[in-house]
Amino acid sequence: MYEKAGLTDLALEDCSEVLDLDKSHKKARNKRARIFESMGSYKSALSELCAMQLDFMHKNKESVLRGVPLQPPVDNKKMEDLCDLCMEQAEELANERRKDFQVSS
């Protein structure tokens, strides 16, 4: 509800309250990831998706160890795209810091 109204702070707060009660709540994690991504907070979005993947792997560890094919909760392409965006942001930040350092030297 808050997300559609553009009230991202309230939407994130709601998700946090849900996750306080249930750390593996997929809808809350997905919503937080989507909001963080829309805000350009790619590292935070990736963290949410990684938490979902790790929870899935933990809950299905016996099947994973036996090599049973499973459908993870997050598409690998989505994870790769967010990783790429994180790397781009890190490179931009590093370039900005280099420029600031060169100016102050």
Order of alpha helices (4+ residues) and beta strands (2+ residues): alpha-alpha-alpha-alpha-alpha
